[in-house]
Amino acid sequence: MSPYVRVRDFATMMRDHHSDLLPAWLDRVVADGLPTLHSLVNGLRRDIDAVSAAFSASWSSGQVEGHVTRVKLFNRLGFGRANLDLLRRRVLHSP
């Protein structure tokens, strides 16, 4: 099986909140001999309780991460030319 298919299956499990399918998915990835995904599998197994809890959570931090990315962009745009006051104005007065 290709790594693309396994990653797509993982994304589907996350989207549909099927943490019960995770152990079987981990075993299939190892059995497929996909070395590109073995590091991911090892990391997931190290903290399987947290991963399972994340699957069952109904909220996402995506919106917060979007705002953080926007602030970082403003900071980079003014790098070397602006100070904290200009960054503050750009962040507070941007749409």
PyMOL Python script that loads the backbone (N, CA, C, O; Angstrom):
from pymol import cmd

cmd.read_pdbstr("""\
ATOM      1  N   MET A   1       0.853  -1.170   0.000  1.00  0.00           N
ATOM      2  CA  MET A   1       0.000   0.000   0.000  1.00  0.00           C
ATOM      3  C   MET A   1       0.902   1.237   0.000  1.00  0.00           C
ATOM      4  O   MET A   1       1.972   1.224   0.609  1.00  0.00           O
ATOM      5  N   SER A   2       0.482   2.282  -0.667  1.00  0.00           N
ATOM      6  CA  SER A   2       1.307   3.485  -0.758  1.00  0.00           C
ATOM      7  C   SER A   2       1.145   4.349   0.494  1.00  0.00           C
ATOM      8  O   SER A   2       0.116   4.297   1.167  1.00  0.00           O
ATOM      9  N   PRO A   3       2.173   5.143   0.798  1.00  0.00           N
ATOM     10  CA  PRO A   3       2.060   6.041   1.950  1.00  0.00           C
ATOM     11  C   PRO A   3       0.894   7.023   1.792  1.00  0.00           C
ATOM     12  O   PRO A   3       0.260   7.402   2.777  1.00  0.00           O
ATOM     13  N   TYR A   4       0.620   7.427   0.568  1.00  0.00           N
ATOM     14  CA  TYR A   4      -0.487   8.358   0.319  1.00  0.00           C
ATOM     15  C   TYR A   4      -1.808   7.776   0.823  1.00  0.00           C
ATOM     16  O   TYR A   4      -2.592   8.475   1.465  1.00  0.00           O
ATOM     17  N   VAL A   5      -2.046   6.528   0.537  1.00  0.00           N
ATOM     18  CA  VAL A   5      -3.309   5.885   0.946  1.00  0.00           C
ATOM     19  C   VAL A   5      -3.393   5.803   2.467  1.00  0.00           C
ATOM     20  O   VAL A   5      -4.444   6.059   3.053  1.00  0.00           O
ATOM     21  N   ARG A   6      -2.272   5.444   3.103  1.00  0.00           N
ATOM     22  CA  ARG A   6      -2.272   5.342   4.564  1.00  0.00           C
ATOM     23  C   ARG A   6      -2.497   6.703   5.231  1.00  0.00           C
ATOM     24  O   ARG A   6      -3.214   6.797   6.228  1.00  0.00           O
ATOM     25  N   VAL A   7      -1.890   7.748   4.684  1.00  0.00           N
ATOM     26  CA  VAL A   7      -2.077   9.091   5.241  1.00  0.00           C
ATOM     27  C   VAL A   7      -3.518   9.546   5.036  1.00  0.00           C
ATOM     28  O   VAL A   7      -4.111  10.163   5.921  1.00  0.00           O
ATOM     29  N   ARG A   8      -4.072   9.244   3.880  1.00  0.00           N
ATOM     30  CA  ARG A   8      -5.469   9.594   3.622  1.00  0.00           C
ATOM     31  C   ARG A   8      -6.398   8.848   4.591  1.00  0.00           C
ATOM     32  O   ARG A   8      -7.364   9.424   5.091  1.00  0.00           O
ATOM     33  N   ASP A   9      -6.107   7.581   4.852  1.00  0.00           N
ATOM     34  CA  ASP A   9      -6.901   6.818   5.821  1.00  0.00           C
ATOM     35  C   ASP A   9      -6.817   7.433   7.215  1.00  0.00           C
ATOM     36  O   ASP A   9      -7.812   7.503   7.937  1.00  0.00           O
ATOM     37  N   PHE A  10      -5.610   7.877   7.584  1.00  0.00           N
ATOM     38  CA  PHE A  10      -5.417   8.513   8.886  1.00  0.00           C
ATOM     39  C   PHE A  10      -6.244   9.799   8.978  1.00  0.00           C
ATOM     40  O   PHE A  10      -6.891  10.056   9.993  1.00  0.00           O
ATOM     41  N   ALA A  11      -6.217  10.595   7.925  1.00  0.00           N
ATOM     42  CA  ALA A  11      -6.990  11.842   7.906  1.00  0.00           C
ATOM     43  C   ALA A  11      -8.489  11.562   8.013  1.00  0.00           C
ATOM     44  O   ALA A  11      -9.214  12.297   8.684  1.00  0.00           O
ATOM     45  N   THR A  12      -8.941  10.521   7.364  1.00  0.00           N
ATOM     46  CA  THR A  12     -10.357  10.150   7.435  1.00  0.00           C
ATOM     47  C   THR A  12     -10.732   9.733   8.857  1.00  0.00           C
ATOM     48  O   THR A  12     -11.793  10.102   9.360  1.00  0.00           O
ATOM     49  N   MET A  13      -9.845   8.956   9.503  1.00  0.00           N
ATOM     50  CA  MET A  13     -10.104   8.555  10.889  1.00  0.00           C
ATOM     51  C   MET A  13     -10.210   9.777  11.799  1.00  0.00           C
ATOM     52  O   MET A  13     -11.082   9.843  12.666  1.00  0.00           O
ATOM     53  N   MET A  14      -9.320  10.738  11.592  1.00  0.00           N
ATOM     54  CA  MET A  14      -9.358  11.945  12.420  1.00  0.00           C
ATOM     55  C   MET A  14     -10.635  12.743  12.178  1.00  0.00           C
ATOM     56  O   MET A  14     -11.306  13.162  13.121  1.00  0.00           O
ATOM     57  N   ARG A  15     -10.960  12.944  10.910  1.00  0.00           N
ATOM     58  CA  ARG A  15     -12.138  13.738  10.572  1.00  0.00           C
ATOM     59  C   ARG A  15     -13.419  13.110  11.116  1.00  0.00           C
ATOM     60  O   ARG A  15     -14.309  13.810  11.602  1.00  0.00           O
ATOM     61  N   ASP A  16     -13.501  11.789  11.030  1.00  0.00           N
ATOM     62  CA  ASP A  16     -14.710  11.086  11.466  1.00  0.00           C
ATOM     63  C   ASP A  16     -14.664  10.658  12.924  1.00  0.00           C
ATOM     64  O   ASP A  16     -15.586   9.995  13.400  1.00  0.00           O
ATOM     65  N   HIS A  17     -13.600  11.028  13.647  1.00  0.00           N
ATOM     66  CA  HIS A  17     -13.456  10.731  15.078  1.00  0.00           C
ATOM     67  C   HIS A  17     -13.517   9.231  15.380  1.00  0.00           C
ATOM     68  O   HIS A  17     -14.267   8.802  16.257  1.00  0.00           O
ATOM     69  N   HIS A  18     -12.730   8.439  14.653  1.00  0.00           N
ATOM     70  CA  HIS A  18     -12.702   6.986  14.863  1.00  0.00           C
ATOM     71  C   HIS A  18     -11.392   6.569  15.511  1.00  0.00           C
ATOM     72  O   HIS A  18     -10.551   5.940  14.869  1.00  0.00           O
ATOM     73  N   SER A  19     -11.218   6.918  16.780  1.00  0.00           N
ATOM     74  CA  SER A  19      -9.987   6.544  17.479  1.00  0.00           C
ATOM     75  C   SER A  19      -9.897   5.035  17.686  1.00  0.00           C
ATOM     76  O   SER A  19      -8.805   4.510  17.905  1.00  0.00           O
ATOM     77  N   ASP A  20     -11.023   4.332  17.621  1.00  0.00           N
ATOM     78  CA  ASP A  20     -11.014   2.888  17.794  1.00  0.00           C
ATOM     79  C   ASP A  20     -10.310   2.170  16.642  1.00  0.00           C
ATOM     80  O   ASP A  20      -9.875   1.030  16.802  1.00  0.00           O
ATOM     81  N   LEU A  21     -10.193   2.827  15.483  1.00  0.00           N
ATOM     82  CA  LEU A  21      -9.521   2.223  14.330  1.00  0.00           C
ATOM     83  C   LEU A  21      -8.015   2.478  14.319  1.00  0.00           C
ATOM     84  O   LEU A  21      -7.294   1.914  13.496  1.00  0.00           O
ATOM     85  N   LEU A  22      -7.542   3.325  15.227  1.00  0.00           N
ATOM     86  CA  LEU A  22      -6.137   3.716  15.225  1.00  0.00           C
ATOM     87  C   LEU A  22      -5.166   2.558  15.451  1.00  0.00           C
ATOM     88  O   LEU A  22      -4.204   2.449  14.692  1.00  0.00           O
ATOM     89  N   PRO A  23      -5.355   1.685  16.446  1.00  0.00           N
ATOM     90  CA  PRO A  23      -4.391   0.590  16.638  1.00  0.00           C
ATOM     91  C   PRO A  23      -4.242  -0.304  15.399  1.00  0.00           C
ATOM     92  O   PRO A  23      -3.130  -0.713  15.062  1.00  0.00           O
ATOM     93  N   ALA A  24      -5.342  -0.605  14.728  1.00  0.00           N
ATOM     94  CA  ALA A  24      -5.263  -1.433  13.518  1.00  0.00           C
ATOM     95  C   ALA A  24      -4.525  -0.689  12.409  1.00  0.00           C
ATOM     96  O   ALA A  24      -3.760  -1.295  11.659  1.00  0.00           O
ATOM     97  N   TRP A  25      -4.751   0.628  12.300  1.00  0.00           N
ATOM     98  CA  TRP A  25      -4.057   1.427  11.285  1.00  0.00           C
ATOM     99  C   TRP A  25      -2.553   1.421  11.549  1.00  0.00           C
ATOM    100  O   TRP A  25      -1.759   1.268  10.620  1.00  0.00           O
ATOM    101  N   LEU A  26      -2.163   1.586  12.807  1.00  0.00           N
ATOM    102  CA  LEU A  26      -0.741   1.573  13.157  1.00  0.00           C
ATOM    103  C   LEU A  26      -0.104   0.242  12.778  1.00  0.00           C
ATOM    104  O   LEU A  26       1.000   0.211  12.233  1.00  0.00           O
ATOM    105  N   ASP A  27      -0.794  -0.853  13.064  1.00  0.00           N
ATOM    106  CA  ASP A  27      -0.264  -2.185  12.722  1.00  0.00           C
ATOM    107  C   ASP A  27      -0.150  -2.365  11.212  1.00  0.00           C
ATOM    108  O   ASP A  27       0.821  -2.954  10.736  1.00  0.00           O
ATOM    109  N   ARG A  28      -1.122  -1.870  10.452  1.00  0.00           N
ATOM    110  CA  ARG A  28      -1.068  -1.991   8.993  1.00  0.00           C
ATOM    111  C   ARG A  28       0.110  -1.215   8.404  1.00  0.00           C
ATOM    112  O   ARG A  28       0.769  -1.687   7.478  1.00  0.00           O
ATOM    113  N   VAL A  29       0.369  -0.031   8.943  1.00  0.00           N
ATOM    114  CA  VAL A  29       1.486   0.772   8.431  1.00  0.00           C
ATOM    115  C   VAL A  29       2.803   0.044   8.674  1.00  0.00           C
ATOM    116  O   VAL A  29       3.662   0.014   7.792  1.00  0.00           O
ATOM    117  N   VAL A  30       2.972  -0.536   9.846  1.00  0.00           N
ATOM    118  CA  VAL A  30       4.200  -1.269  10.145  1.00  0.00           C
ATOM    119  C   VAL A  30       4.290  -2.517   9.275  1.00  0.00           C
ATOM    120  O   VAL A  30       5.366  -2.849   8.778  1.00  0.00           O
ATOM    121  N   ALA A  31       3.174  -3.210   9.088  1.00  0.00           N
ATOM    122  CA  ALA A  31       3.169  -4.424   8.271  1.00  0.00           C
ATOM    123  C   ALA A  31       3.441  -4.129   6.797  1.00  0.00           C
ATOM    124  O   ALA A  31       4.023  -4.958   6.097  1.00  0.00           O
ATOM    125  N   ASP A  32       3.023  -2.953   6.320  1.00  0.00           N
ATOM    126  CA  ASP A  32       3.260  -2.575   4.927  1.00  0.00           C
ATOM    127  C   ASP A  32       4.730  -2.290   4.653  1.00  0.00           C
ATOM    128  O   ASP A  32       5.152  -2.263   3.497  1.00  0.00           O
ATOM    129  N   GLY A  33       5.508  -2.079   5.706  1.00  0.00           N
ATOM    130  CA  GLY A  33       6.918  -1.784   5.521  1.00  0.00           C
ATOM    131  C   GLY A  33       7.142  -0.414   4.908  1.00  0.00           C
ATOM    132  O   GLY A  33       7.950  -0.260   3.993  1.00  0.00           O
ATOM    133  N   LEU A  34       6.429   0.577   5.411  1.00  0.00           N
ATOM    134  CA  LEU A  34       6.560   1.938   4.904  1.00  0.00           C
ATOM    135  C   LEU A  34       7.485   2.731   5.829  1.00  0.00           C
ATOM    136  O   LEU A  34       7.017   3.322   6.802  1.00  0.00           O
ATOM    137  N   PRO A  35       8.779   2.751   5.544  1.00  0.00           N
ATOM    138  CA  PRO A  35       9.715   3.420   6.446  1.00  0.00           C
ATOM    139  C   PRO A  35       9.459   4.913   6.578  1.00  0.00           C
ATOM    140  O   PRO A  35       9.828   5.520   7.583  1.00  0.00           O
ATOM    141  N   THR A  36       8.830   5.510   5.572  1.00  0.00           N
ATOM    142  CA  THR A  36       8.547   6.946   5.649  1.00  0.00           C
ATOM    143  C   THR A  36       7.522   7.252   6.733  1.00  0.00           C
ATOM    144  O   THR A  36       7.482   8.375   7.236  1.00  0.00           O
ATOM    145  N   LEU A  37       6.705   6.292   7.099  1.00  0.00           N
ATOM    146  CA  LEU A  37       5.676   6.512   8.117  1.00  0.00           C
ATOM    147  C   LEU A  37       6.020   5.877   9.470  1.00  0.00           C
ATOM    148  O   LEU A  37       5.276   6.043  10.436  1.00  0.00           O
ATOM    149  N   HIS A  38       7.125   5.163   9.544  1.00  0.00           N
ATOM    150  CA  HIS A  38       7.477   4.493  10.805  1.00  0.00           C
ATOM    151  C   HIS A  38       7.743   5.499  11.923  1.00  0.00           C
ATOM    152  O   HIS A  38       7.397   5.241  13.076  1.00  0.00           O
ATOM    153  N   SER A  39       8.342   6.623  11.607  1.00  0.00           N
ATOM    154  CA  SER A  39       8.586   7.642  12.623  1.00  0.00           C
ATOM    155  C   SER A  39       7.262   8.179  13.167  1.00  0.00           C
ATOM    156  O   SER A  39       7.122   8.388  14.373  1.00  0.00           O
ATOM    157  N   LEU A  40       6.305   8.398  12.289  1.00  0.00           N
ATOM    158  CA  LEU A  40       4.984   8.849  12.718  1.00  0.00           C
ATOM    159  C   LEU A  40       4.339   7.815  13.632  1.00  0.00           C
ATOM    160  O   LEU A  40       3.795   8.160  14.681  1.00  0.00           O
ATOM    161  N   VAL A  41       4.401   6.560  13.239  1.00  0.00           N
ATOM    162  CA  VAL A  41       3.803   5.486  14.033  1.00  0.00           C
ATOM    163  C   VAL A  41       4.449   5.427  15.414  1.00  0.00           C
ATOM    164  O   VAL A  41       3.753   5.294  16.421  1.00  0.00           O
ATOM    165  N   ASN A  42       5.783   5.525  15.466  1.00  0.00           N
ATOM    166  CA  ASN A  42       6.475   5.479  16.759  1.00  0.00           C
ATOM    167  C   ASN A  42       6.053   6.643  17.646  1.00  0.00           C
ATOM    168  O   ASN A  42       5.846   6.465  18.846  1.00  0.00           O
ATOM    169  N   GLY A  43       5.926   7.828  17.067  1.00  0.00           N
ATOM    170  CA  GLY A  43       5.488   8.990  17.838  1.00  0.00           C
ATOM    171  C   GLY A  43       4.066   8.849  18.339  1.00  0.00           C
ATOM    172  O   GLY A  43       3.769   9.207  19.479  1.00  0.00           O
ATOM    173  N   LEU A  44       3.187   8.333  17.503  1.00  0.00           N
ATOM    174  CA  LEU A  44       1.792   8.141  17.915  1.00  0.00           C
ATOM    175  C   LEU A  44       1.685   7.105  19.023  1.00  0.00           C
ATOM    176  O   LEU A  44       0.891   7.264  19.950  1.00  0.00           O
ATOM    177  N   ARG A  45       2.477   6.052  18.931  1.00  0.00           N
ATOM    178  CA  ARG A  45       2.424   5.003  19.955  1.00  0.00           C
ATOM    179  C   ARG A  45       2.987   5.478  21.286  1.00  0.00           C
ATOM    180  O   ARG A  45       2.566   5.006  22.342  1.00  0.00           O
ATOM    181  N   ARG A  46       3.943   6.415  21.243  1.00  0.00           N
ATOM    182  CA  ARG A  46       4.522   6.924  22.490  1.00  0.00           C
ATOM    183  C   ARG A  46       3.470   7.597  23.366  1.00  0.00           C
ATOM    184  O   ARG A  46       3.546   7.526  24.592  1.00  0.00           O
ATOM    185  N   ASP A  47       2.502   8.240  22.752  1.00  0.00           N
ATOM    186  CA  ASP A  47       1.480   8.943  23.532  1.00  0.00           C
ATOM    187  C   ASP A  47       0.098   8.628  22.975  1.00  0.00           C
ATOM    188  O   ASP A  47      -0.654   9.526  22.596  1.00  0.00           O
ATOM    189  N   ILE A  48      -0.217   7.366  22.934  1.00  0.00           N
ATOM    190  CA  ILE A  48      -1.446   6.894  22.319  1.00  0.00           C
ATOM    191  C   ILE A  48      -2.690   7.445  23.024  1.00  0.00           C
ATOM    192  O   ILE A  48      -3.711   7.667  22.373  1.00  0.00           O
ATOM    193  N   ASP A  49      -2.625   7.668  24.340  1.00  0.00           N
ATOM    194  CA  ASP A  49      -3.785   8.200  25.058  1.00  0.00           C
ATOM    195  C   ASP A  49      -4.117   9.621  24.594  1.00  0.00           C
ATOM    196  O   ASP A  49      -5.285   9.953  24.392  1.00  0.00           O
ATOM    197  N   ALA A  50      -3.099  10.448  24.429  1.00  0.00           N
ATOM    198  CA  ALA A  50      -3.332  11.818  23.967  1.00  0.00           C
ATOM    199  C   ALA A  50      -3.847  11.835  22.534  1.00  0.00           C
ATOM    200  O   ALA A  50      -4.711  12.641  22.191  1.00  0.00           O
ATOM    201  N   VAL A  51      -3.319  10.949  21.699  1.00  0.00           N
ATOM    202  CA  VAL A  51      -3.764  10.884  20.299  1.00  0.00           C
ATOM    203  C   VAL A  51      -5.227  10.453  20.241  1.00  0.00           C
ATOM    204  O   VAL A  51      -6.016  11.023  19.488  1.00  0.00           O
ATOM    205  N   SER A  52      -5.582   9.461  21.024  1.00  0.00           N
ATOM    206  CA  SER A  52      -6.985   9.005  21.054  1.00  0.00           C
ATOM    207  C   SER A  52      -7.907  10.109  21.553  1.00  0.00           C
ATOM    208  O   SER A  52      -9.012  10.275  21.038  1.00  0.00           O
ATOM    209  N   ALA A  53      -7.460  10.860  22.549  1.00  0.00           N
ATOM    210  CA  ALA A  53      -8.274  11.972  23.056  1.00  0.00           C
ATOM    211  C   ALA A  53      -8.438  13.049  21.983  1.00  0.00           C
ATOM    212  O   ALA A  53      -9.506  13.649  21.859  1.00  0.00           O
ATOM    213  N   ALA A  54      -7.385  13.291  21.212  1.00  0.00           N
ATOM    214  CA  ALA A  54      -7.473  14.298  20.147  1.00  0.00           C
ATOM    215  C   ALA A  54      -8.468  13.872  19.070  1.00  0.00           C
ATOM    216  O   ALA A  54      -9.151  14.714  18.488  1.00  0.00           O
ATOM    217  N   PHE A  55      -8.551  12.585  18.807  1.00  0.00           N
ATOM    218  CA  PHE A  55      -9.513  12.087  17.828  1.00  0.00           C
ATOM    219  C   PHE A  55     -10.939  12.341  18.284  1.00  0.00           C
ATOM    220  O   PHE A  55     -11.812  12.609  17.458  1.00  0.00           O
ATOM    221  N   SER A  56     -11.190  12.262  19.575  1.00  0.00           N
ATOM    222  CA  SER A  56     -12.555  12.396  20.070  1.00  0.00           C
ATOM    223  C   SER A  56     -12.954  13.842  20.333  1.00  0.00           C
ATOM    224  O   SER A  56     -14.133  14.122  20.548  1.00  0.00           O
ATOM    225  N   ALA A  57     -11.990  14.775  20.321  1.00  0.00           N
ATOM    226  CA  ALA A  57     -12.310  16.188  20.576  1.00  0.00           C
ATOM    227  C   ALA A  57     -13.069  16.775  19.390  1.00  0.00           C
ATOM    228  O   ALA A  57     -12.768  16.478  18.234  1.00  0.00           O
ATOM    229  N   SER A  58     -14.041  17.599  19.692  1.00  0.00           N
ATOM    230  CA  SER A  58     -14.846  18.184  18.620  1.00  0.00           C
ATOM    231  C   SER A  58     -14.353  19.562  18.207  1.00  0.00           C
ATOM    232  O   SER A  58     -14.897  20.151  17.272  1.00  0.00           O
ATOM    233  N   TRP A  59     -13.341  20.090  18.879  1.00  0.00           N
ATOM    234  CA  TRP A  59     -12.846  21.418  18.552  1.00  0.00           C
ATOM    235  C   TRP A  59     -11.492  21.332  17.866  1.00  0.00           C
ATOM    236  O   TRP A  59     -10.824  20.298  17.889  1.00  0.00           O
ATOM    237  N   SER A  60     -11.105  22.448  17.254  1.00  0.00           N
ATOM    238  CA  SER A  60      -9.844  22.527  16.529  1.00  0.00           C
ATOM    239  C   SER A  60      -9.143  23.842  16.869  1.00  0.00           C
ATOM    240  O   SER A  60      -9.800  24.839  17.169  1.00  0.00           O
ATOM    241  N   SER A  61      -7.842  23.844  16.822  1.00  0.00           N
ATOM    242  CA  SER A  61      -7.083  25.069  17.086  1.00  0.00           C
ATOM    243  C   SER A  61      -6.723  25.777  15.789  1.00  0.00           C
ATOM    244  O   SER A  61      -5.886  26.680  15.791  1.00  0.00           O
ATOM    245  N   GLY A  62      -7.332  25.387  14.700  1.00  0.00           N
ATOM    246  CA  GLY A  62      -7.018  25.955  13.392  1.00  0.00           C
ATOM    247  C   GLY A  62      -7.229  27.450  13.306  1.00  0.00           C
ATOM    248  O   GLY A  62      -6.413  28.146  12.703  1.00  0.00           O
ATOM    249  N   GLN A  63      -8.286  27.959  13.884  1.00  0.00           N
ATOM    250  CA  GLN A  63      -8.564  29.384  13.816  1.00  0.00           C
ATOM    251  C   GLN A  63      -7.507  30.179  14.587  1.00  0.00           C
ATOM    252  O   GLN A  63      -7.063  31.232  14.128  1.00  0.00           O
ATOM    253  N   VAL A  64      -7.114  29.683  15.738  1.00  0.00           N
ATOM    254  CA  VAL A  64      -6.076  30.352  16.519  1.00  0.00           C
ATOM    255  C   VAL A  64      -4.759  30.333  15.758  1.00  0.00           C
ATOM    256  O   VAL A  64      -4.057  31.343  15.701  1.00  0.00           O
ATOM    257  N   GLU A  65      -4.423  29.192  15.174  1.00  0.00           N
ATOM    258  CA  GLU A  65      -3.178  29.084  14.410  1.00  0.00           C
ATOM    259  C   GLU A  65      -3.175  30.043  13.228  1.00  0.00           C
ATOM    260  O   GLU A  65      -2.123  30.570  12.864  1.00  0.00           O
ATOM    261  N   GLY A  66      -4.325  30.274  12.630  1.00  0.00           N
ATOM    262  CA  GLY A  66      -4.413  31.218  11.524  1.00  0.00           C
ATOM    263  C   GLY A  66      -4.068  32.632  11.962  1.00  0.00           C
ATOM    264  O   GLY A  66      -3.383  33.360  11.244  1.00  0.00           O
ATOM    265  N   HIS A  67      -4.543  33.021  13.143  1.00  0.00           N
ATOM    266  CA  HIS A  67      -4.230  34.353  13.663  1.00  0.00           C
ATOM    267  C   HIS A  67      -2.754  34.471  14.013  1.00  0.00           C
ATOM    268  O   HIS A  67      -2.144  35.513  13.775  1.00  0.00           O
ATOM    269  N   VAL A  68      -2.178  33.424  14.571  1.00  0.00           N
ATOM    270  CA  VAL A  68      -0.750  33.443  14.889  1.00  0.00           C
ATOM    271  C   VAL A  68       0.067  33.610  13.612  1.00  0.00           C
ATOM    272  O   VAL A  68       1.025  34.382  13.584  1.00  0.00           O
ATOM    273  N   THR A  69      -0.305  32.896  12.564  1.00  0.00           N
ATOM    274  CA  THR A  69       0.398  33.009  11.286  1.00  0.00           C
ATOM    275  C   THR A  69       0.289  34.422  10.725  1.00  0.00           C
ATOM    276  O   THR A  69       1.257  34.954  10.180  1.00  0.00           O
ATOM    277  N   ARG A  70      -0.878  35.024  10.856  1.00  0.00           N
ATOM    278  CA  ARG A  70      -1.089  36.390  10.365  1.00  0.00           C
ATOM    279  C   ARG A  70      -0.201  37.382  11.112  1.00  0.00           C
ATOM    280  O   ARG A  70       0.401  38.259  10.493  1.00  0.00           O
ATOM    281  N   VAL A  71      -0.113  37.253  12.432  1.00  0.00           N
ATOM    282  CA  VAL A  71       0.728  38.150  13.223  1.00  0.00           C
ATOM    283  C   VAL A  71       2.200  37.959  12.857  1.00  0.00           C
ATOM    284  O   VAL A  71       2.950  38.932  12.768  1.00  0.00           O
ATOM    285  N   LYS A  72       2.612  36.718  12.646  1.00  0.00           N
ATOM    286  CA  LYS A  72       3.996  36.467  12.244  1.00  0.00           C
ATOM    287  C   LYS A  72       4.300  37.087  10.889  1.00  0.00           C
ATOM    288  O   LYS A  72       5.403  37.588  10.670  1.00  0.00           O
ATOM    289  N   LEU A  73       3.342  37.057   9.986  1.00  0.00           N
ATOM    290  CA  LEU A  73       3.527  37.678   8.680  1.00  0.00           C
ATOM    291  C   LEU A  73       3.719  39.186   8.828  1.00  0.00           C
ATOM    292  O   LEU A  73       4.623  39.760   8.220  1.00  0.00           O
ATOM    293  N   PHE A  74       2.877  39.823   9.629  1.00  0.00           N
ATOM    294  CA  PHE A  74       3.032  41.265   9.864  1.00  0.00           C
ATOM    295  C   PHE A  74       4.409  41.574  10.431  1.00  0.00           C
ATOM    296  O   PHE A  74       5.047  42.551  10.039  1.00  0.00           O
ATOM    297  N   ASN A  75       4.854  40.748  11.345  1.00  0.00           N
ATOM    298  CA  ASN A  75       6.154  40.954  11.962  1.00  0.00           C
ATOM    299  C   ASN A  75       7.273  40.843  10.922  1.00  0.00           C
ATOM    300  O   ASN A  75       8.191  41.663  10.909  1.00  0.00           O
ATOM    301  N   ARG A  76       7.198  39.838  10.059  1.00  0.00           N
ATOM    302  CA  ARG A  76       8.224  39.664   9.024  1.00  0.00           C
ATOM    303  C   ARG A  76       8.209  40.793   8.004  1.00  0.00           C
ATOM    304  O   ARG A  76       9.264  41.215   7.533  1.00  0.00           O
ATOM    305  N   LEU A  77       7.028  41.283   7.659  1.00  0.00           N
ATOM    306  CA  LEU A  77       6.930  42.368   6.691  1.00  0.00           C
ATOM    307  C   LEU A  77       7.607  43.641   7.186  1.00  0.00           C
ATOM    308  O   LEU A  77       8.152  44.410   6.394  1.00  0.00           O
ATOM    309  N   GLY A  78       7.570  43.859   8.488  1.00  0.00           N
ATOM    310  CA  GLY A  78       8.163  45.064   9.033  1.00  0.00           C
ATOM    311  C   GLY A  78       9.541  44.862   9.617  1.00  0.00           C
ATOM    312  O   GLY A  78      10.074  45.763  10.264  1.00  0.00           O
ATOM    313  N   PHE A  79      10.134  43.690   9.402  1.00  0.00           N
ATOM    314  CA  PHE A  79      11.415  43.376  10.019  1.00  0.00           C
ATOM    315  C   PHE A  79      12.499  44.364   9.595  1.00  0.00           C
ATOM    316  O   PHE A  79      12.727  44.582   8.405  1.00  0.00           O
ATOM    317  N   GLY A  80      13.149  44.946  10.568  1.00  0.00           N
ATOM    318  CA  GLY A  80      14.233  45.870  10.299  1.00  0.00           C
ATOM    319  C   GLY A  80      13.785  47.290  10.025  1.00  0.00           C
ATOM    320  O   GLY A  80      14.617  48.197   9.993  1.00  0.00           O
ATOM    321  N   ARG A  81      12.496  47.511   9.826  1.00  0.00           N
ATOM    322  CA  ARG A  81      12.012  48.844   9.482  1.00  0.00           C
ATOM    323  C   ARG A  81      11.003  49.369  10.485  1.00  0.00           C
ATOM    324  O   ARG A  81      10.735  50.570  10.522  1.00  0.00           O
ATOM    325  N   ALA A  82      10.451  48.504  11.282  1.00  0.00           N
ATOM    326  CA  ALA A  82       9.353  48.927  12.140  1.00  0.00           C
ATOM    327  C   ALA A  82       9.627  48.529  13.582  1.00  0.00           C
ATOM    328  O   ALA A  82      10.501  47.711  13.869  1.00  0.00           O
ATOM    329  N   ASN A  83       8.870  49.120  14.466  1.00  0.00           N
ATOM    330  CA  ASN A  83       8.995  48.774  15.874  1.00  0.00           C
ATOM    331  C   ASN A  83       7.690  48.139  16.357  1.00  0.00           C
ATOM    332  O   ASN A  83       6.772  47.891  15.576  1.00  0.00           O
ATOM    333  N   LEU A  84       7.635  47.889  17.638  1.00  0.00           N
ATOM    334  CA  LEU A  84       6.479  47.209  18.215  1.00  0.00           C
ATOM    335  C   LEU A  84       5.190  48.021  18.068  1.00  0.00           C
ATOM    336  O   LEU A  84       4.110  47.445  17.935  1.00  0.00           O
ATOM    337  N   ASP A  85       5.292  49.343  18.090  1.00  0.00           N
ATOM    338  CA  ASP A  85       4.089  50.175  17.954  1.00  0.00           C
ATOM    339  C   ASP A  85       3.405  49.976  16.593  1.00  0.00           C
ATOM    340  O   ASP A  85       2.181  49.871  16.515  1.00  0.00           O
ATOM    341  N   LEU A  86       4.212  49.925  15.524  1.00  0.00           N
ATOM    342  CA  LEU A  86       3.633  49.701  14.194  1.00  0.00           C
ATOM    343  C   LEU A  86       3.025  48.307  14.102  1.00  0.00           C
ATOM    344  O   LEU A  86       1.940  48.150  13.543  1.00  0.00           O
ATOM    345  N   LEU A  87       3.692  47.302  14.633  1.00  0.00           N
ATOM    346  CA  LEU A  87       3.140  45.943  14.632  1.00  0.00           C
ATOM    347  C   LEU A  87       1.816  45.916  15.387  1.00  0.00           C
ATOM    348  O   LEU A  87       0.856  45.301  14.924  1.00  0.00           O
ATOM    349  N   ARG A  88       1.755  46.562  16.522  1.00  0.00           N
ATOM    350  CA  ARG A  88       0.522  46.593  17.313  1.00  0.00           C
ATOM    351  C   ARG A  88      -0.612  47.225  16.503  1.00  0.00           C
ATOM    352  O   ARG A  88      -1.730  46.711  16.499  1.00  0.00           O
ATOM    353  N   ARG A  89      -0.330  48.337  15.817  1.00  0.00           N
ATOM    354  CA  ARG A  89      -1.367  48.993  15.008  1.00  0.00           C
ATOM    355  C   ARG A  89      -1.826  48.104  13.858  1.00  0.00           C
ATOM    356  O   ARG A  89      -3.019  48.033  13.561  1.00  0.00           O
ATOM    357  N   ARG A  90      -0.873  47.424  13.209  1.00  0.00           N
ATOM    358  CA  ARG A  90      -1.247  46.553  12.090  1.00  0.00           C
ATOM    359  C   ARG A  90      -2.118  45.390  12.552  1.00  0.00           C
ATOM    360  O   ARG A  90      -3.083  45.034  11.875  1.00  0.00           O
ATOM    361  N   VAL A  91      -1.792  44.802  13.684  1.00  0.00           N
ATOM    362  CA  VAL A  91      -2.546  43.657  14.185  1.00  0.00           C
ATOM    363  C   VAL A  91      -3.934  44.082  14.635  1.00  0.00           C
ATOM    364  O   VAL A  91      -4.914  43.403  14.332  1.00  0.00           O
ATOM    365  N   LEU A  92      -4.032  45.188  15.348  1.00  0.00           N
ATOM    366  CA  LEU A  92      -5.320  45.617  15.886  1.00  0.00           C
ATOM    367  C   LEU A  92      -6.246  46.216  14.841  1.00  0.00           C
ATOM    368  O   LEU A  92      -7.465  46.188  15.011  1.00  0.00           O
ATOM    369  N   HIS A  93      -5.693  46.756  13.770  1.00  0.00           N
ATOM    370  CA  HIS A  93      -6.528  47.419  12.777  1.00  0.00           C
ATOM    371  C   HIS A  93      -6.628  46.674  11.448  1.00  0.00           C
ATOM    372  O   HIS A  93      -7.060  47.247  10.447  1.00  0.00           O
ATOM    373  N   SER A  94      -6.239  45.425  11.431  1.00  0.00           N
ATOM    374  CA  SER A  94      -6.347  44.654  10.194  1.00  0.00           C
ATOM    375  C   SER A  94      -7.648  43.873  10.196  1.00  0.00           C
ATOM    376  O   SER A  94      -8.176  43.535  11.256  1.00  0.00           O
ATOM    377  N   PRO A  95      -8.166  43.584   9.002  1.00  0.00           N
ATOM    378  CA  PRO A  95      -9.446  42.834   8.936  1.00  0.00           C
ATOM    379  C   PRO A  95      -9.282  41.388   9.307  1.00  0.00           C
ATOM    380  O   PRO A  95     -10.255  40.635   9.300  1.00  0.00           O
TER     381      PRO A  95
END
""", "prot")
cmd.dss("prot")
cmd.show_as("cartoon", "prot")
cmd.util.cbc("prot")
cmd.orient("prot")
